Amino acid sequence: PLLLALFMDRKKISVIIIGLFFISIMIGSALNISNSNNNEEDIREFNGFEFKPIDNAWVTKVNNQDVIFSFLPSEVLDIELVDFSQFSKVSKIYFSTSPGSSLGNFARVKFNSFSSVYGINSKVFPACPADSELCKLNNYPVRNCDNADESTGVLVILDGNNTSNISLKDNCLYFEGSIENIVKILERSAYNLLGIIP
């Protein structure tokens, strides 16, 4: 029902497409994925959508609008679909990462850009997953999944290696992994929302 409502409202789909466009540009430049051959032979097709390589990314048309992705749909099929819509029901969200974490900072920017896709209007506050001197210095509260409830969401994002650990339960998303994996999770969700991957 949420996806149907979003597709029914043309203004929201425009916001979604513009948001995804900016997300994809930032993701593509952050990952610097190599697609050096930009000719017609490189066009890929998935579920009726054509993907053309452009400047380290892939572009496709959705409702006659260009949408840019860092990964092809086939590259994110094995990624678990995360439904961020449950965070639209909370009044505040704590984004809990280690201060100075490149993944945490990148994920916070991506989440803020992506949140409008799922109708998340909650205020987002910085937090730390564990007590540390940097957290005290920044006056960040310690928040983890134990602090999530009906009115408070918590996103715990931790740097990890190339494997990822993700769980979503009771208004708490726990993610441990790399920038590449968080981008794949966000794009997998976007592909689903836009009907490219059913």
Stockholm file with secondary structure:
# STOCKHOLM 1.0

chainA/1-198         PLLLALFMDRKKISVIIIGLFFISIMIGSALNISNSNNNEEDIREFNGFEFKPIDNAWVTKVNNQDVIFSFLPSEVLDIELVDFSQFSKVSKIYFSTSPGSSLGNFARVKFNSFSSVYGINSKVFPACPADSELCKLNNYPVRNCDNADESTGVLVILDGNNTSNISLKDNCLYFEGSIENIVKILERSAYNLLGIIP
#=GR chainA/1-198 SS CHHHHHHHCHHHHHHHHHHHHHHHHHHHHHHTCCCCCCSGGGCEEETTEEEEEETTEEEEEETTEEEEESSCGGGTTTSCCCCGGGGGGCSEEEEECCTTCHHHHHHHHHHHHHGGGGTCCCEEEEEBSSCCHHHHHHTCCBCCGGGCCSSEEEEEEEECCSSCEEEEETTEEEEEECHHHHHHHHHHHHHHHTTSCC
#=GC SS_cons         CHHHHHHHCHHHHHHHHHHHHHHHHHHHHHHTCCCCCCSGGGCEEETTEEEEEETTEEEEEETTEEEEESSCGGGTTTSCCCCGGGGGGCSEEEEECCTTCHHHHHHHHHHHHHGGGGTCCCEEEEEBSSCCHHHHHHTCCBCCGGGCCSSEEEEEEEECCSSCEEEEETTEEEEEECHHHHHHHHHHHHHHHTTSCC
//
